[in-house]
Amino acid sequence: MYQDERKLDFRPIGKAIKSAREAKGWTQEQLAQLVDRSPRNVMYIENRGQHPRLNTFYQLMTLLDISVDQFFYPNTEDSKSDLRSQIDFALNSLSDKELTVVQWAIQGVLKARDMEE
């Protein structure tokens, strides 16, 4: 009988957690409190690639707006960067009124880029 020998290397996910936490301006202590873990546990996840419990993993991914697709399906040709995935996730949580503001911001960036060229 065939047994699947694949193992998840959690270090890249730990780096993504650390990056997203820092982008939000949170300390390890603050994040640990939000997921009911010790700061040391968060440090081990971020820096050593320690595998958290499933519920903690879910909390971390959703609190920090991290998509797991890039880690679980890394060879997908249509994979997006971590930043693009985070932006997509954030956009999905906005109302139509809020999306209009984002649309105007994007148009302003594109117009500024055209002026530079």
ZIZILIN-V955459 format. One record per helix or strand. SS is the DSSP state (alpha for helix, beta for strand). FROM is the first residue (numbers start at 1). TO is the last residue. If there is no record, write none. Layout:
ss=SS from=FROM to=TO
ss=SS from=FROM to=TO
//
This chain:
ss=alpha from=11 to=23
ss=alpha from=28 to=34
ss=alpha from=39 to=48
ss=alpha from=54 to=63
ss=alpha from=69 to=72
ss=alpha from=82 to=92
ss=alpha from=96 to=116
//
